[in-house]
Amino acid sequence: MSNPIYKGVGSPVVRLIEECAELQKALCKVQRFGWTNYNPVNGPDRTNLIEVKEEIDDVLEACDLLLVHIQELLDAGTLHSEF
């Protein structure tokens, strides 16, 4: 899950790339250890299923932020609508 203190840090593109990487890592853990397994450091309440769900939420949020950024660039005439 994204730490709120870093909400405005980094470009929207970099944030989406990072969130996608974190989702990939969580999905790899599922493939290796299963949905109901968990990292002993986090405890049994933080299963891989919960980790994947939270990473998906983070990816969707990062997508939304990137879409807003792209629309702002389009509205400002910085980009053409065909890119």
N, C-alpha and C positions, 0 to 999 in steps of 0.2 A: 504494500500500500504506500502511496506517495506521502512523504512527510510534508505537512502543510507549510513548514518554514521554507521549503524550497519551491513553493508554488510558482513564483515568478522568475525562477532562475533558468537560464538556457532558452534557446530558441524553440519555437513549437516543433520544428522538424527534429531537432536533437532529442527533445523530450519524447516524441513518438517513437523514435528509433530505440531509445533506452527502455521505454515501457514494453515495446515488442520483444526486446531481448529478455526482459524479465519474465514475460509470458512464455517465451520459448523455454527458458530454464525451468519454470514451474511445470510445463508440460513434459519435459524430459524426465523430471522427477516422477511424474505419474507413470510414464512408460517403464521406468526402472523399478519403482517400488510400489505402484498401485495408488488408487484414489484415496483409500482410507489410511494409508501410512502417514507418518508425520516425522518431522525433524525433532529428535529428542531435545534439542535446545529450546524449541518452541512449545513442546508439550503436546499431549494427545488432543487438545481442543483445537489445534491448528493443523488439520489434516491437509493433505495435498489438494483435495477437492476445494477446500476453503481458499487455499493459496491461489489456485487457478482462477477461481471466481473473482477474487480481489484483483488479480493481475488483468483479467479481462475488463473489469470496471475501469482500471487505470488506463488501459489501451483506449477504451471508448472515450474517456475524458480527454486524453491526449489527441485523439482524432477530432473531437469537437473543437478543441482549442486551435488545431491546425486549420480546420475549415473556417473558423472565424478569422484567423490571420489571413488566409487566402482571400476571403471575401473582402476584407479591409484593403488588401492590395489591389484587388479588382476595382473596388469602389473609388480608390484614389487614382486609378488610371495607371498604376505602376506596372501592371501586367495586362496582357491581352487575355480575353476569355478563352482563347485556344492555347493551352500550354501543356 
